[in-house]
Amino acid sequence: MEQEKTTQTAPYVPETDRLTELVQAHKLRELRETYQDFQEVDIAEWLGTLPQDEALVAFRTLPKEWAAEVFSYLDPDKQEELITGVTDSEMGAIVEELYIDDAVDMLEELPANVVKRILRIASPETRSLINQFLKYPENSAGSVMTAEYTHLKASMTVPEAIEHIRRTGADSETIYTCYVTDQKRYLEGVITVRELLLAKDDQSVGDVMDTNVISVNTLCDREEAAKLLSHYGFLALPVVDEEKRLVGIITVDDALTVIEEETTEDIEKMAAILPSDKSYMRLSVWELWRNRIPWLLLLMISATFTGMILTTFENALAAQVALVAFIPMLMDTGGNSGAQASVTVIRGLSLGEIEFSDILRVIWKELRVAGLCGLCLGAASFAKAMLIDRLILGNAGVTVLVALTVALTMTLTVMTAKAVGCTLPLIAKRLGFDPAVMASPLITTIVDALSLLLYFAVASRLLGL
Amino acid sequence: MEQEKTTQTAPYVPETDRLTELVQAHKLRELRETYQDFQEVDIAEWLGTLPQDEALVAFRTLPKEWAAEVFSYLDPDKQEELITGVTDSEMGAIVEELYIDDAVDMLEELPANVVKRILRIASPETRSLINQFLKYPENSAGSVMTAEYTHLKASMTVPEAIEHIRRTGADSETIYTCYVTDQKRYLEGVITVRELLLAKDDQSVGDVMDTNVISVNTLCDREEAAKLLSHYGFLALPVVDEEKRLVGIITVDDALTVIEEETTEDIEKMAAILPSDKSYMRLSVWELWRNRIPWLLLLMISATFTGMILTTFENALAAQVALVAFIPMLMDTGGNSGAQASVTVIRGLSLGEIEFSDILRVIWKELRVAGLCGLCLGAASFAKAMLIDRLILGNAGVTVLVALTVALTMTLTVMTAKAVGCTLPLIAKRLGFDPAVMASPLITTIVDALSLLLYFAVASRLLGL
């Protein structure tokens, strides 16, 4: 049932082997022409696979107008490698061509001496812009916005505005959403190129623009900003400073990247890993270890409680050894049931489908699902104990009463686990903590202890331990 | 350390209470004007909260040009409610205004009699387009594309092309990426409005267009298509049929939705839940139960192996009861370690950061991380056993040899778990199965059994069980 859907037609894969042959044969004129058949991002990926000297040759052969974009797609390591290889004037041209957000991304990853060199090479305007952007806190809207947007005046006629875009648009990251500002850079309205093109020639920008502009503050969380853009299906979202002046825009492709990175962070947290900005292949063994060991240690120590509960009941266990065989099943099923509920709620919170105010509805829903699952699994575990453990495996210790004990504990454990699993993420959210931490590993640890307590409580009633 | 980043400025929240007041006071003229202050998607969300009669009044008060878009954002239940309330001619206007992909999405969720009525109302052209689109398989590129794109001829001059867009663009879902086709609808090139606007008036579309067009087939997986669009930062991706003729486009906002839905599916699978198209709040208790019980049952039965291993060693356990207390800690830490590795690899595969060909590099990296984590946790568990269990809790059965047994088992378990955790998703991918299924619940079940086998193997050597 889990077979992946067949892909009838494989998606486009760039054939960069041709490029490698041309670099190695030093056929640079042909290489330059062949670049035309590729997208910038694919050329960047290909450059990343070349040794330093070949990468430098290949990079210098790029058409001038492509160099900055290809550069912006490179891994920080490769960027650093190329920077040390090119001259100041080549580097200067690239820095001036880069969009500010890409330049800032790059500078944040480079060693201090390289950053110094680049800032020295940059023009005064670029340098001051970069310095301003470097000040926005990590993960803020300001840190992912770009300063290259198109702005218009409300008094322009439609043909004037189109003419203005045609003249100045080359430097903007997107021209499709234009912002209308007054002298003090306050946002007055927003107008899309589509609206401009579909408007009549005698209309003014002020007539056509939408004055109900949705914007975010530079200090707003970048994930919130990206979700807002996605929610409204915008191609760009304006970012304003504390005085409500327009300072930049977030474009849809950057929002996509933000959403992807934040989702990866959520998934990592759900797996008890401290999140990281780098991709797996770029993380060193030490970094991976550092991200993984804290939760492992914490959860390991927490398992002491479960161990203590087991120890407390050791004498009882010695009297009724058959019970031991069912401990893994009860703990695992409890953990899985709780994880299902918690992960569902965490994802719902992240997508905005669930709010804290839904807490009672969520708990009521989960309790009913838990009841169904609990009864079902209780019955199944009774059947399993009697059929598999007693009949097939011949474990004579598994009496009807033992099987009943297991079944009843199973039902109670599943119900408790789902209740805990759906509640904890909501409470975490309410307290201002990240709900993603309340996922399977933590829930499992809690449910393990609870399931054992339930097991012994039920066993002491039914079996008189 | 897990406190969420503070949001200095709350993002925009629409104040729809005003709208509710106006509907309830039946101030429809004022309502109509107030709509201007809101985005279509927010009006749709607000409509979803109204009772049927008020929703119908509010919907009919919408400016005509907004009705279709607001309608497309509604939940299927609300769409059905409104459809039964409006006249055939009102419904006809909406169907004709809807983009084909939205109309098809709607029809797929509606009951048969309502679908019949809508198809009867629709114009013959719309009806035939809808019927064609309904045939594309679920989760294919064809099922998410739209037919309303802008196409140009290579022979047009730049001003002619701009004029053409201004005349015909109102019906296209996006005008920003235009496709150049020949008489037989074969794709010849792609040109953006940006390139058109920045081009010189005496150039032709053929001069400026990019002939290296990246497209997908209608039967390509929708997730692959969305990732391709995201990879290249496109605003739209062309979709072609088996004969390579252009039949539609996928726009960036639809790609964002696809990526979000597919990620949710991955997360659900990782939590042992059968994925579902509906959001949590719209799923009934029975549907939630149906999605969750299969894996719970399967994993519960699989835990029999772990139970069998425990049973086999029951006599040994009775002789050295102190060992029992450490079973939960060993199993949990093993499960968590394996889950970290598997979830990391699953996400890496999903983002395209890891390929099957990286398998040896991944295993080598994971083994080193596993070695570090294993040694660290082994030492910590030795310290914990001696300090917490023996000294503080006064469990005299925990001798140095028992603590050593636990520590050595811990190290071996963590290493085994990480090796299993990183390998299984890669093998699943290779065999054409979805790697996401190889996440914590399944890994935990496997690692539980392995950790017990290791525990008893080590114990029999060190303690001579």
Interface residues (C-beta under 8 A of the other chain):
Chain A: M1 E2 Q3 E4 K5 T7 Q8 T9 A10 P11 Y12 Q36 D37 F38 Q39 V41 N139 S140 I162 I165 R166 G169 A170 I175 Y176 V193 R194 L197 L198 N212 I214 S215 V216 N217 L219 C220 D221 E224 A225 K227 L228 S230 H231 Y232 G233 L235 V252 D253 L256 I259 E260 T263 T264 I267 E268 K269 M270 A271 A272 I273 L274 S279 Y280 M281 V285 W286 L288 W289 R292 I293 W295 L296 L297 L299 M300 I301 A303 T304 T306 G307 M308 L310 T311 E314 L317 A318 V321 V324 A325 F326 I327 P328 M329 M331 D332 T333 G335 N336 S337 A339 Q340 V343 T344 V345 R347 G348 L351 E353 I354 D358 R361 K365 R368 V369 L372 C373 C376 L377 A380 S381 K384 I388 D389 L393 N395 V414 G432 F433 D434 V437 S440 P441 T444 T445 D448 L452
Chain B: M1 E2 Q3 E4 K5 T7 Q8 T9 A10 P11 Y12 Q36 D37 F38 Q39 V41 N139 S140 I162 I165 R166 G169 A170 I175 Y176 V193 R194 L197 L198 N212 I214 S215 V216 N217 L219 C220 D221 E224 A225 K227 L228 S230 H231 Y232 G233 L235 V252 D253 L256 I259 E260 T263 T264 I267 E268 K269 M270 A271 A272 I273 L274 S279 Y280 M281 V285 W286 L288 W289 R292 I293 W295 L296 L297 L299 M300 I301 A303 T304 T306 G307 M308 L310 T311 E314 L317 A318 V321 V324 A325 F326 I327 P328 M329 M331 D332 T333 G335 N336 S337 A339 Q340 V343 T344 V345 R347 G348 L351 E353 I354 D358 R361 K365 R368 V369 L372 C373 C376 L377 A380 S381 K384 I388 D389 L393 N395 V414 G432 F433 D434 V437 S440 P441 T444 T445 D448 L452
